Amino acid sequence: MKKIVFLIFACFSLGMNAQNAQKAEQLLNEVSKKVSSYDNMVIDFKYALENTSENIHQETRGDASIKGDKYVLNFMGTTQLFDGKKVYTIIPEDEEINISNYVAEDENNITPSKMFTFYQDGYNFDWDITQNVNGRTIQYVKLTPKDSEAEVKNILLGIDKETKNIYNLIQTQPNGTKITITVKSFKTNQSLAQNLFTFDESRYSNYYINRLD
């Protein structure tokens, strides 16, 4: 009798897990559909890194302008520009620019625009907690890498249930380090300068240019 009861509960638990995974995937698909409908996105965000065991806490702000795969990212005193073919990393403090080819097949090349679609491959989904943040209902989806040797333990993706836009991303690493990216301002379909995603070498005549490829 105990075995029968255990099997019933096990089957019930598996059924609930499957339903939660399905709900999570459906919500993520709605987010992807919403993002793909925008001509461009301009985002201001807060970045926080925390490791309580090492007593480390760092916070900074950044911004990104995104159109398709192209982007300009300003973060930690560095500007990174991707024109669709090459990545330009501009470091004013060192008066240096690194230029490299973008390799789409390289899993390490996750552009800012992929923040909204990276979860489509390589993760298992689960329905997580719901929070009220300043009157907004934020539903969290837990992403766990399918690769057991991944450098990420799990990711919590907070999604505004009304707008279907991403509110924040919380990445936990195996060593306990937690990285949180919170969207502070999210604007879409803005009037962007035509040359925003074009690298103009003449503007950096005093810089050392390091061509990595």
N, C-alpha and C positions, 0 to 999 in steps of 0.2 A: 504493500500500500504506500509506504514512504517513497519507494522508487517511482511509482505512478504520479504521486503528488509532485515530486521533484521534476519529472519530465514535463508535467503540465505547466509548472512555473517557468521552466527553462524555455519551453516553446513560446509562452506568453512574453517572456523577456526578449527573445529574439524577434518576435513580431513587433514589439514596441520599438526596438532599436532600428528595425528596418523602416518603420513609419517615420521615426525621427530623422533618419538619414535622408529619406525621400523629401520630407518637409524642408530640410536644410538645403538640399540640392535645388529644389524648386525656388526657394528664396534667392539663392545665389544666381540662378538663371535669370530671375527678374532684375537683379542688379546689373548683370552683364547686358541685358537687353536695354536697360535704361541708359547705361554708359555709352553704348554704341550709337544711341540716337543723338548724342551731342556732337556738334561740329568741333568744339574745343572746350577745354576746362582750364580754369585758373584757380589754384588752390593755395591757401596759406595753412600751414600745419605746425603743430608742436611736436617735438621729438624728445622723448625721455628715456634714459637708460638707467636701470636700477639693478643692483646686486646687494641685497641686504647682508649677506654673509661676509662680503668684502667691504661693506660700508661705502658703497659707490652710488652716487646719484648725480646724474647730469641732465640738464635740460637746455634746449635751444629751439630756435624757430627757423622755419624755412618756407620757401614758396616754389611753386612749379607751374609752368604754362605748358599745356599738352594739346597737341592736335594730331590725331591718329597715333602713329608711333613716334612722331617727332616731339621733342620736349626741350625746355630750358629749366634747369633745376638750380636754385640758389640755396646752398646749405653749408653751414660751418665755414663761411668765408671763401667758399669755392663755388664757381659756376660750372655746371656741366651742360653741354649742348649736344643734342643728337639730331642730325639733319636727315636721318633716314638711311645713311650709309656709314658715316663716321661719328665717333664720339670725341668731343673736344672738352678736355678738363682744364679749366682756366684757374690758375692759382695766383692771385694778385700779390699775396705776401711774398712769394718767391719769384715773382715775375717769370712764371714758367707756364707753358701750355703743353699738355700731353695729347697727342692725336693718335687714335687707333681705329681700326676697322671694327665694325660691329658684327659679331658672329651670332646669327639667330639660333644656331644649334647649341650654343654654349649656354648651359643651364644657369651659369652664374650671371649672365647678362639679363637682369630683370630691370627694365626701364620703369620710370615713374608711372607711365601709362599702364603697365602690367600690374600695378598695385590693385587694379580693379578686375583683373582677369587671371592672375597667376594661379588661382586655386582650381582652375579647370582641369589641370593635369597633376597627378602625383599625390593626391590627398584623399583621405576618407573624411566624410562629413558627419557631423552630429549636431542636433538641436541643443542649445545651451540655455543659459539664463536670459531673462528679460529684465531690463532696467529702465526706470524713468529718469531721464536726464533733462532737467529744466523744461519739463512738460513734453519732451519727446520720448516716444517709446522705442528703445533700442533693443533689438533682438540680436543675441550673440549666436554665431555658428562656430563650432569648434572644428578646426582642421588638423588632422593628424597625418604626418607624412607616411606614405606607404613604404618608403625606404627606411628600414630599421636603423641604418647608419647615417641618416640625415643629420645635419648640424642643427636642426630645429626640433625641439621636443613637440611643440604644438603651437597653433596660432588661433587666437580668438578674434573673429571679425565681427565688429559691431555695426549693425545695419539699421538705419532709420526705417521703421516699418511703413511709415506713411509715404515718404519720398523715394524709398528704395535706393538711397544714397549711402555710401559707407561713412560712418561716423568716426570709427577708430579701428586700429589694428594693434593687437597685443601679442607679441611674439615671445615665447619662452624657450630658452636654450637649455640643453641638458645640465649645464653648470649652475642653473638657477638665475642667470641673467635674464632680465625682462626688458624688452624694448617696446615702447608704446608710441604710436604715431596717431595723433588726434587731429582731425580736420577742423580748423577754426573758421575758415571761410571757404565756400565752394561756389564758384560762379561758372556759368556755362554760356556758350555761344557769344563770346566777347569779341570786340573789334580789335584784332591783333595786328601788329605791324607786319607788313608783307615779308620783311627781312628778319623777323624775329628768330627764325630757325636757320639762319644762314651765318656761317662763320666768316668774318671779314678780317683776314690776316693783317691788313694794313693798319688796323686799330691797335696792333700790339707790336709795333716796330722795336720796342725796347725789351721785349720778352724773349726768353730762350724757348724755342719750339722743339719739342722732342717728338719725332715721328716714330711711333713704336712699331709700325708695320712697313 
